[in-house]
Every structure is written in structure tokens, then in C-alpha cells.
Amino acid sequence: MDEIQQLIDINNRASAFEYLKNADKRAMHQIAYRLIYKGVEDDDFIAKITSCPLTEIKELRSYLSFEDAMIELGLSEKSLRRYIRRGLIMHNGKIPRYAVGIMKDPVFCFLMQWEYQENKLKNQIEEERIEEIRDEILELEEQFEGKFEEMFGHLTEGEILLLDDGDDIRHWKDLIEELREVDDKKRE
């Protein structure tokens, strides 16, 4: 939202230059977040290619408490826990500052979650995945106080996505379908 306001405020050369300078800085920070996430240890290297001060790079390696990460990202406890299940990095109850930075960009956030899920699926045996799916379904049934089919089974895909919790409900539907596919394979 802040970026939209900055775009609205462009009315001359100076304000356009300021917007571009800020956009460039955000992009360089995103690259720094990504490099740290991918395991690049050389802070001098990251500082050189991103033009971020070395002190900022070192700060990105610090950790936030769960509560501070919630505030920084503007998320509820439930939403932050969902992101952690889907791949947001957490060490000893704390979240790396670079991971919080990644979460602020939808593309990098999606990429982090996708890579986490890919690695998890590669290393997970079928029984573990089935147990994980069942746990998530139970959690969603508790959250929505009912079974998917009874509450949302009659809705189309488009209708589900229009609901306030549409992403969660869609995920719930995907879990049920995945569990059915696994059960069908076992029967064959």
C-alpha cells in the first residue's frame, strides 16, 4: 500500500527519482534476502552486489521473536503459523529477519514456500505425508467447526475463492483431494 501511495505522489522529476531510488533499494534488499536464504555466507560479496551496507547485511542475519515477526508482517498468530507450516523458516522459536523480508514480497514468498514444499516432498515417505494431510484436515475442521463437504462442498471453485477464508478453504479442498488420490492408489 505504501508503494501505491508513492506512485500517486509522483508529480515531478524529483518525486519520480525518489520513487525509483526507493524501488531500487527494495529490489537490492530482496536480492540480499534471497542470497542469505540460499546459504551465501560471504556478507562482503552480498554487500558488493546489492549495494546494501555491510551493517544491514549483518542485521538481516539476526532473529525476531514470533510476536515481533507477527507485528512486522502485519499477520495474525494463525496466519503466521500457517506460513511456518508452509515453509517460513523458524529456528528455536525465532524467525530470521531475512525470512521476514522475503515474506514481504509475494514472488519471493511464494518461491520460498514452493522450494520448502518441494524439498519436503522429496524427503517425505508416503505415510508421513498422509499423516500430515490428516492433521491439517483436522486442524481445518476445528477452525471452521465442521466438515468440508457439509460446509463448502456445494460451492464452485470461484465461489470458494470469493470467501474471506477462501485460500484456507481451497487448501482444505486440495488436501481432501490429495488424500483421496492416495487412498485410490492404495486400493489399486
Sequence and secondary structure as in RCSB ss.txt:
>XXXX:A:sequence
MDEIQQLIDINNRASAFEYLKNADKRAMHQIAYRLIYKGVEDDDFIAKITSCPLTEIKELRSYLSFEDAMIELGL
SEKSLRRYIRRGLIMHNGKIPRYAVGIMKDPVFCFLMQWEYQENKLKNQIEEERIEEIRDEILELEEQFEGKFEE
MFGHLTEGEILLLDDGDDIRHWKDLIEELREVDDKKRE
>XXXX:A:secstr
 HHHHHHHT  SHHHHHHHHHHHHHHHHHHHHHHHHHTT   HHHHHHHH   HHHHHHHTSEEEHHHHHHHHT 
 HHHHHHHHHTT   BTTEEEHHHHHHHTSHHHHHHHHHHHHHHHHHH  HHHHHHHHHHHHHHHHHHHTS HHH
HHTTS HHHHHHSTTHHHHHHHHHHHHHHHHHHHHHH 
